Amino acid sequence: MNAPIALTAARPVTDSVVEVRNLDKIYAGTVQALKDITVDFPRGQLTSLLGPSGCGKTTLLKIIAGLLPASAGEVRVNGKVVSGPGPERAFVFQDFALMPWASVIKNVTFGLEMRGMAKAEREEIARRSIARVGLAGFENRYPHELSGGMRQRVGLARALCVDADVVMMDEPFSAVDEQNRRKFQEELLTLVAQEKKTFIFVTHSIEEAVYVSDRIVLLSPRPGRIAEIIEPDINRDGDTEAIRRHPVYLDTVDAIWYSLKTYLD
Ligand SMILES: Nc1ncnc2c1ncn2[C@@H]1O[C@H](COP(=O)(O)OP(=O)(O)OP(=O)(O)O)[C@@H](O)[C@H]1O
């Protein structure tokens, strides 16, 4: 079988927020999760990390977040070497990591409270970000009173309210049903356009990556290496529903599937 189309190769990055250089990760001295990863994340864009299960997507994201040390190589954010978490980076966890005993607003203000911000100011900021993710009116509810999709929004509101340059999301839509997943993907596009932040998004769904990403970093199976970097040439300014029927969307999904399939054969 021939590849359906050539993938649109990425252009060189001129303004990167995050620079990853020659990164290796070896767990417990034996499991090589990542090998010689060098990649740039352009400012204001959404970049997806895509690849088969176990290829090191979460590992790479956590190293960029400063939650996990690299075994070799380095990450720079706005030119500064990462040695731990920092206020310019926010992380949305796969399970949203909400505090079950705390209300929505308390969960959202947590990061600001850690920074020592006064209560009135942090609550005002939190209310704004809760509204931005469509949860106005739910400030005093508790996580167990919310659906999976709403909990996901709380996790996102918490990441937005710390006003980080870089928002990292680890499979944020994996716990919601297909209909909500589509809705969130559309909302994410609006958010990326409005927020002018740099988003790094982990997914193992090819369709999702092509739908939401300006740039897709395709990783090979473990040890994860950069297989390809793709920039789907899709205009995302207009009707978000139309993207899924766009010939470039369909061809790019096919071409990535073909590319990943070579690893499975
Ligand atoms: N703490 C750990 N100790 C040892 N090995 C680990 C550890 N964490 C992850 N690994 C291994 O490293 C590899 C990469 O894991 P990682 O979770 O980054 O992959 P992933 O691409 O995010 O996977 P998935 O799509 O299934 O979430 C896997 O083989 C995993 O088993």
The ligand as an ORCA input file, in Angstrom:
! r2SCAN-3c Opt
* xyz 0 1
  N       7.933      5.438     36.605
  C       8.256      4.604     35.603
  N       9.135      3.592     35.805
  C       9.479      2.748     34.799
  N       8.998      2.839     33.543
  C       8.115      3.838     33.282
  C       7.693      4.761     34.301
  N       6.818      5.632     33.752
  C       6.680      5.270     32.452
  N       7.462      4.189     32.194
  C       7.602      3.521     30.882
  O       8.124      4.461     29.953
  C       7.480      4.322     28.693
  C       6.817      5.649     28.310
  O       5.713      5.897     29.191
  P       4.711      7.131     28.971
  O       3.670      7.042     30.017
  O       5.502      8.385     28.880
  O       4.120      6.774     27.525
  P       2.843      7.387     26.781
  O       3.235      7.522     25.347
  O       2.377      8.606     27.466
  O       1.804      6.196     26.951
  P       0.171      6.180     26.928
  O      -0.239      6.663     25.570
  O      -0.149      4.734     27.126
  O      -0.300      7.068     28.037
  C       6.481      3.181     28.836
  O       7.093      2.003     28.344
  C       6.240      3.084     30.327
  O       5.953      1.759     30.713
*
